[in-house]
Amino acid sequence: MNRVIITLISITCIFNLMAQTKIVQTAGRDALGEFAPEFAYLNDDILFGEIWSRNDLLSLRDRSLVTISSLISQGITDNSLTYHLREAKKNGITRTEAAEIITHIAFYAGWPKAWAAFRLAKDVWNDDIKGEDAKAAFQRQMIFPIGEPNTSYAKYFIGNSYLAQISDSQIPFANVTFEPGCRNNWHIHKAEKGGGQMLIGVAGRGWYQEEGKPAVVILPGTVIHIPANVKHWHGAAKDSWFAHLAFAVPGEESENVWLEPVTDEQYLSIE
C-alpha cells in the first residue's frame, strides 16, 4: 500500500513538473489570429503547446539545438532564427556552444549560411557575456594564459583574479588577470634599496593609482613603473576584463605590505 502511494506521489510530481515547463505561445494569435486563425492555433497550441512541451525525451535545450540547426541549414536567417536563438540562450545554450554549433553547421550547410547566422548570434549573446564564456573570450585576446584562480592572495583582492607564472628564473614575472571590477588592496612594495614593481598591460582595460594622485588607465602595451615604498593599487575597469604582466624589481630587505581595500566610493569615482 505504501509503495502504491509513493508511486502515485512520484507520478503526480512528474506531471506537475511537466506542467510547469509547458510553453505558452501567443505569437500566432497576436499576428494572424484574425487572418489565419487555424494557422495561429497550429503554431501556438500544437507546435509550441504540444511538440515543444514534449519534455519526456528531449529537453528544451535539445529542441533549441535541433531547431536552430534546421533553420540555418535551410538558409532561414530572418526574425524567426533570431527568436529561436534567443530561446536557445534562455534554454541554456551558451555563447561558446552557439559559436561551435554554427561552426559545425557551416561544414554541412554552407559557409554563407553560417556567416549570416553568426551576425544574428553575436547580437543575441554579446550583450551579457559572463562567467566561463567571458573568461574564454578574454583568453582569446592575449597570448599569455589566464592561469589558475589567485587563491593565495584572494584576501587582498575585491573580486576574482587569476595568476599564471610565466617565468620563475632570471627575471621572474607573472600574468595577472582581473575580472571586471576586480582590484587589489592598497599596498606597498617596501625595500631598503632598489625594489618596486613594473606592470605591462596585456589585454583589456585597467587602472593604476598611487596615493594622492589621479588614476592612470592601463591598456595593452602600457608600462607602469612603481617605485618602492609608494602606496598604490591596480585592477580592472568596472566594465572590462584586464590582464597585466607583473615584474618584481630586485631590492634589499624587500617585502610586500598589504593594506586596506579600495572602497567602492574610491573605485567608482575614477570611472
Secondary structure, 3 states (H helix, E strand, C coil): CHHHHHHHHHHHHHHHHHHHCCCCCCHHHHHHCCCCHHHHHHHHHHHHHHHCCCCCCCCHHHHHHHHHHHHHHCCCCCHHHHHHHHHHHHCCCCHHHHHHHHHHHHHHHCHHHHHHHHHHHHHHHHHHCCHHHHHHHHHCCCCCCCCEECHHHHHHEECCEEEEEEECCCCCEEEEEECCCCEECCEEEECCEECCEEEEEEEECEEEEECCCCCEEECCCCEEEECCCCCEEEEECCCCCEEEEEEECCEECCEEEECCCCCHHHHHCCC
